[in-house]
């Protein structure tokens, strides 16, 4: 007969552990932590369910954190409705920051740090975070290689093969059904024809996330053992393969668009602002995008904004201004976006 008190205690323990992993993952896991995290997920199916529950709460509270009463007397219902495709990767203002995660009585809460006097004199400025290494292969496929990653190319007439020596890379594969594209990551091979996917290689696991199309994940068979059937993944699915236990099947999970964006946040040039006037922020976007943004009045031009943005996500940035600052927009016939102060 089950013991309710023991079950409650065990559930609370798992929730606390999941919250700890969520907080560490938010500030990015080290290679050693990534290995430990994957092992923890595989120990008990309840661990994955606890992470999913906390991620849902995290996203809801993250939306609330982007509401600033200084700009609106009521929360915007669009913010409370949940995350959007192409949303801001991380948003901060001088007076509000999403700082930490903690568990009190098994409930995940987000806390904002108390204002410090030095915050008022925080230097205003801009930092451009460069694009990770971007490689165009001989067949037209594109590889984006995260910092610290390394690949080796081995193309032959029958197939296109790339070895991920270490780290993390995203592959956008040029279509050629007669010549498959294969990424080797140790004992794991990812096979595709024309698709887009990310592969992350850690010490004890390989993670594959499909962002477009379909791939097959194959594992090398142990000496003398029968071949292991490949695992198929489609867009929006992630496989985590434990490379220390060949007999353990890959862990397959569905991934939301928000989580895909979070996983791929390292891609592309990013702009990091610290309480800059909107006019200066818009100028930086205009330098890097074909869509031109124009500010229609001085009050809008002087709005102070801060955060980290994908430099190529103009539409997401404009949408955020609408939601958080009440800025109205007008799109001209040539595609130019004009920003106005809301009446």
C-alpha positions as CSV (number, residue, x, y, z in Angstrom):
1,X,0.0,0.0,0.0
2,X,1.4,3.4,-1.0
3,X,2.3,5.9,1.7
4,X,0.9,9.4,0.8
5,X,3.4,11.2,3.0
6,X,6.3,9.4,1.3
7,X,4.9,10.1,-2.1
8,X,4.5,13.8,-1.3
9,X,8.0,14.0,0.0
10,X,9.4,12.3,-3.1
11,X,7.4,14.6,-5.4
12,X,8.7,17.6,-3.6
13,X,12.2,16.4,-3.8
14,X,11.9,15.8,-7.6
15,X,10.3,19.3,-8.0
16,X,13.1,20.9,-6.1
17,X,15.7,19.1,-8.2
18,X,13.9,20.1,-11.4
19,X,13.8,23.7,-10.4
20,X,17.5,23.7,-9.7
21,X,18.2,22.2,-13.2
22,X,15.9,24.8,-14.8
23,X,17.7,27.7,-13.1
24,X,21.1,26.3,-14.1
25,X,20.0,25.6,-17.7
26,X,18.7,29.2,-18.0
27,X,22.2,30.5,-17.4
28,X,23.5,27.7,-19.7
29,X,25.0,24.4,-18.6
30,X,28.6,23.6,-18.6
31,X,29.7,20.4,-20.5
32,X,29.9,18.5,-17.2
33,X,26.5,19.8,-16.0
34,X,24.9,18.9,-19.3
35,X,26.1,15.3,-18.8
36,X,24.7,15.2,-15.3
37,X,21.4,16.8,-16.4
38,X,20.9,14.1,-19.1
39,X,21.7,11.3,-16.7
40,X,19.2,12.8,-14.2
41,X,16.5,12.9,-16.9
42,X,17.1,9.2,-17.7
43,X,17.0,8.0,-14.1
44,X,13.2,8.4,-13.7
45,X,10.4,9.3,-16.1
46,X,9.0,11.6,-13.4
47,X,12.1,13.9,-13.8
48,X,11.1,14.8,-17.4
49,X,7.5,15.4,-16.4
50,X,8.6,17.7,-13.6
51,X,10.8,19.7,-16.0
52,X,7.9,20.0,-18.4
53,X,5.6,21.3,-15.7
54,X,8.1,23.9,-14.4
55,X,9.0,25.0,-17.9
56,X,5.3,25.8,-18.5
57,X,5.2,27.9,-15.3
58,X,8.5,29.5,-16.2
59,X,7.1,30.7,-19.6
60,X,4.0,32.1,-18.0
61,X,5.9,34.0,-15.3
62,X,8.5,35.1,-17.9
63,X,5.6,36.8,-19.8
64,X,4.5,38.5,-16.6
65,X,8.0,39.7,-16.0
66,X,7.9,41.7,-19.3
67,X,4.9,43.8,-18.1
68,X,6.2,47.1,-16.7
69,X,3.5,49.2,-14.9
70,X,5.5,52.4,-15.8
71,X,4.1,52.0,-19.3
72,X,0.7,50.6,-18.6
73,X,-1.9,50.5,-15.8
74,X,-3.0,47.0,-16.8
75,X,-1.2,43.9,-18.0
76,X,-1.5,43.3,-21.7
77,X,-3.7,40.2,-22.4
78,X,-1.4,39.3,-25.3
79,X,1.5,38.9,-22.8
80,X,-0.6,36.7,-20.5
81,X,-1.7,34.5,-23.4
82,X,1.7,32.8,-23.7
83,X,4.9,33.0,-25.8
84,X,4.9,33.9,-29.5
85,X,6.9,32.7,-32.4
86,X,10.0,34.9,-32.9
87,X,9.6,36.5,-29.4
88,X,12.3,38.3,-27.6
89,X,15.1,36.1,-26.4
90,X,15.7,38.0,-23.2
91,X,14.3,41.3,-22.1
92,X,15.5,43.5,-19.3
93,X,15.0,47.2,-18.3
94,X,17.0,49.2,-15.8
95,X,14.2,48.6,-13.2
96,X,13.3,45.0,-13.8
97,X,15.3,41.8,-14.3
98,X,14.5,38.2,-14.2
99,X,17.0,37.1,-11.7
100,X,16.6,33.6,-10.2
101,X,14.5,30.6,-9.6
102,X,13.7,29.2,-6.2
103,X,11.4,26.5,-4.7
104,X,9.3,27.2,-1.6
105,X,7.1,24.4,-0.5
106,X,7.5,22.8,-3.9
107,X,6.3,25.9,-5.9
108,X,8.5,27.5,-8.5
109,X,8.8,31.3,-8.1
110,X,10.7,33.9,-9.9
111,X,12.2,36.8,-8.0
112,X,13.5,40.2,-9.0
113,X,16.6,41.5,-7.2
114,X,16.1,44.6,-5.0
115,X,17.2,47.9,-6.7
116,X,20.8,48.8,-5.9
117,X,22.1,52.4,-5.9
118,X,24.7,51.5,-8.5
119,X,22.0,50.4,-10.9
120,X,21.0,54.1,-11.3
121,X,24.4,54.9,-12.6
122,X,24.8,51.8,-14.8
123,X,26.6,52.7,-18.0
124,X,24.4,52.9,-21.0
125,X,25.8,51.2,-24.1
126,X,25.7,48.6,-26.8
127,X,27.4,45.3,-27.3
128,X,27.3,43.4,-30.5
129,X,27.6,39.7,-29.9
130,X,29.0,38.3,-33.2
131,X,27.5,35.5,-35.2
132,X,28.9,32.0,-34.4
133,X,31.1,30.6,-37.1
134,X,29.1,30.1,-40.3
135,X,30.3,27.7,-43.0
136,X,28.9,27.1,-46.5
137,X,29.9,23.6,-47.6
138,X,30.7,22.6,-51.2
139,X,27.2,21.3,-51.8
140,X,25.5,24.5,-50.6
141,X,24.6,23.2,-47.1
142,X,25.2,25.7,-44.3
143,X,26.7,24.9,-40.9
144,X,26.5,27.2,-38.0
145,X,29.0,26.2,-35.4
146,X,28.7,27.3,-31.8
147,X,31.7,28.6,-29.9
148,X,34.1,25.8,-29.1
149,X,32.6,23.5,-31.7
150,X,34.6,21.6,-34.3
151,X,33.7,19.7,-37.4
152,X,35.5,17.7,-40.1
153,X,34.2,17.4,-43.7
154,X,34.5,14.1,-45.6
155,X,32.4,14.4,-48.8
156,X,32.5,11.5,-51.3
157,X,30.4,10.9,-54.5
158,X,27.9,8.6,-52.8
159,X,27.3,10.6,-49.7
160,X,28.0,13.8,-47.8
161,X,29.5,13.1,-44.4
162,X,30.5,15.6,-41.6
163,X,32.0,14.6,-38.3
164,X,31.1,16.7,-35.2
165,X,34.3,16.4,-33.2
166,X,32.9,18.4,-30.3
167,X,30.4,21.0,-29.3
168,X,27.2,22.1,-31.0
169,X,26.2,22.8,-34.6
170,X,23.1,23.5,-36.7
171,X,22.9,22.1,-40.2
172,X,20.7,23.4,-43.0
173,X,21.1,20.7,-45.6
174,X,20.9,21.3,-49.4
175,X,18.4,18.8,-50.9
176,X,20.0,15.9,-52.9
177,X,18.1,12.6,-52.5
178,X,20.7,10.7,-54.4
179,X,23.5,11.8,-52.0
180,X,22.5,11.6,-48.3
181,X,23.9,14.0,-45.7
182,X,25.3,12.3,-42.6
183,X,26.5,13.9,-39.4
184,X,28.7,11.6,-37.2
185,X,28.9,12.3,-33.5
186,X,30.9,9.5,-32.0
187,X,28.7,6.4,-31.9
188,X,25.7,8.3,-33.2
189,X,25.0,9.2,-36.9
190,X,22.2,11.6,-38.0
191,X,21.1,11.0,-41.6
192,X,19.1,13.5,-43.7
193,X,18.4,14.4,-47.3
194,X,17.2,17.9,-47.2
195,X,16.3,19.3,-43.8
196,X,17.5,21.4,-40.8
197,X,18.6,20.1,-37.5
198,X,21.0,20.7,-34.6
199,X,23.4,18.2,-33.0
200,X,25.0,18.7,-29.6
201,X,27.8,16.4,-28.5
202,X,28.5,16.0,-24.8
203,X,30.7,13.6,-22.9
204,X,28.0,11.0,-22.2
205,X,25.2,11.9,-24.6
206,X,24.3,13.3,-28.1
207,X,21.3,15.5,-28.5
208,X,19.5,15.9,-31.8
209,X,16.9,18.6,-32.4
210,X,15.0,18.7,-35.8
211,X,13.8,22.2,-36.9
212,X,12.7,21.3,-40.4
213,X,12.0,18.0,-42.3
214,X,12.9,14.6,-41.0
215,X,16.1,12.8,-40.0
216,X,17.1,9.2,-38.9
217,X,19.2,8.8,-35.8
218,X,21.4,5.7,-35.9
219,X,23.6,4.1,-33.3
220,X,26.7,2.0,-33.9
221,X,26.1,-1.6,-32.9
222,X,28.3,-3.3,-30.4
223,X,30.8,-5.8,-31.6
224,X,29.0,-9.1,-32.4
225,X,25.5,-7.6,-31.8
226,X,22.7,-7.1,-34.3
227,X,22.3,-3.7,-35.9
228,X,20.2,-1.3,-34.0
229,X,17.2,0.0,-36.0
230,X,17.4,3.8,-36.7
231,X,15.0,6.2,-34.9
232,X,13.1,8.7,-37.0
233,X,12.6,12.3,-35.9
234,X,10.4,15.0,-37.5
235,X,10.4,18.7,-37.0
236,X,9.7,19.7,-33.4
237,X,11.2,16.5,-31.9
238,X,14.4,16.1,-29.9
239,X,16.3,12.8,-29.2
240,X,18.8,12.4,-26.4
241,X,21.0,9.4,-26.9
242,X,23.0,8.0,-24.0
243,X,26.4,7.1,-25.4
244,X,27.5,5.3,-22.3
245,X,24.7,2.6,-22.6
246,X,24.3,1.2,-26.1
247,X,21.2,-0.8,-25.1
248,X,19.2,2.2,-23.8
249,X,16.9,3.6,-26.5
250,X,17.0,7.3,-27.3
251,X,14.7,9.5,-25.3
252,X,12.3,11.2,-27.7
253,X,10.4,14.3,-26.7
254,X,8.2,16.9,-28.5
255,X,9.6,20.4,-28.3
256,X,7.6,23.6,-28.5
257,X,8.5,26.5,-30.8
258,X,9.5,28.5,-27.7
259,X,11.9,25.8,-26.6
260,X,13.3,25.5,-30.1
261,X,14.0,29.3,-30.1
262,X,15.5,29.0,-26.7
263,X,17.8,26.2,-27.8
264,X,18.9,28.0,-31.0
265,X,19.3,31.4,-29.3
266,X,23.1,31.2,-29.8
267,X,22.6,31.6,-33.5
268,X,22.9,34.8,-35.5
269,X,24.3,38.2,-34.5
270,X,22.8,39.5,-31.3
271,X,22.5,43.1,-30.0
272,X,22.8,43.7,-26.3
273,X,21.6,47.2,-25.1
274,X,21.8,48.8,-21.7
275,X,19.1,51.5,-21.3
276,X,19.6,53.1,-24.6
277,X,17.2,55.6,-26.3
278,X,15.0,53.8,-28.8
279,X,16.3,56.0,-31.6
280,X,19.8,54.5,-31.1
281,X,18.4,50.9,-30.9
282,X,16.5,51.4,-34.1
283,X,19.6,52.7,-35.9
284,X,21.4,49.5,-35.0
285,X,18.6,47.4,-36.4
286,X,18.5,49.5,-39.6
287,X,22.2,48.8,-40.2
288,X,21.6,45.1,-40.3
289,X,18.2,44.6,-41.9
290,X,16.4,45.3,-45.2
291,X,13.3,46.3,-43.3
292,X,13.6,50.0,-42.4
293,X,12.2,51.3,-39.1
294,X,11.5,55.0,-38.6
295,X,10.5,56.8,-35.4
296,X,7.6,59.2,-35.9
297,X,7.9,61.5,-32.8
298,X,10.5,62.6,-30.2
299,X,8.7,61.0,-27.2
300,X,9.0,57.5,-28.9
301,X,12.6,58.2,-29.9
302,X,13.6,58.9,-26.2
303,X,12.1,55.7,-24.8
304,X,14.8,53.8,-22.9
305,X,15.1,50.1,-23.7
306,X,17.4,47.3,-22.8
307,X,17.9,43.7,-23.5
308,X,19.4,41.1,-25.8
309,X,17.9,40.8,-29.3
310,X,18.4,38.8,-32.4
311,X,19.6,41.4,-34.9
312,X,17.6,39.8,-37.7
313,X,14.3,39.7,-35.8
314,X,12.9,43.2,-36.6
315,X,9.3,42.0,-36.6
316,X,9.7,40.5,-33.1
317,X,11.4,43.6,-31.8
318,X,8.6,45.9,-33.2
319,X,5.9,43.5,-31.8
320,X,7.6,43.8,-28.3
321,X,7.5,47.6,-28.5
322,X,3.7,47.3,-29.2
323,X,3.1,45.0,-26.3
324,X,5.3,46.4,-23.6
325,X,5.4,50.2,-24.4
326,X,2.1,50.8,-26.2
327,X,3.9,51.9,-29.3
328,X,1.7,52.0,-32.4
329,X,3.0,51.1,-35.8
330,X,2.3,52.1,-39.4
331,X,3.6,50.1,-42.4
332,X,4.2,52.1,-45.5
333,X,3.9,50.8,-49.1
334,X,7.7,50.2,-49.4
335,X,7.7,48.1,-46.2
336,X,9.0,50.8,-43.9
337,X,7.7,50.5,-40.3
338,X,6.9,53.8,-38.6
339,X,6.7,53.9,-34.8
340,X,4.4,56.3,-33.0
341,X,3.7,57.2,-29.4
342,X,0.3,55.7,-28.4
343,X,-2.2,58.5,-27.6
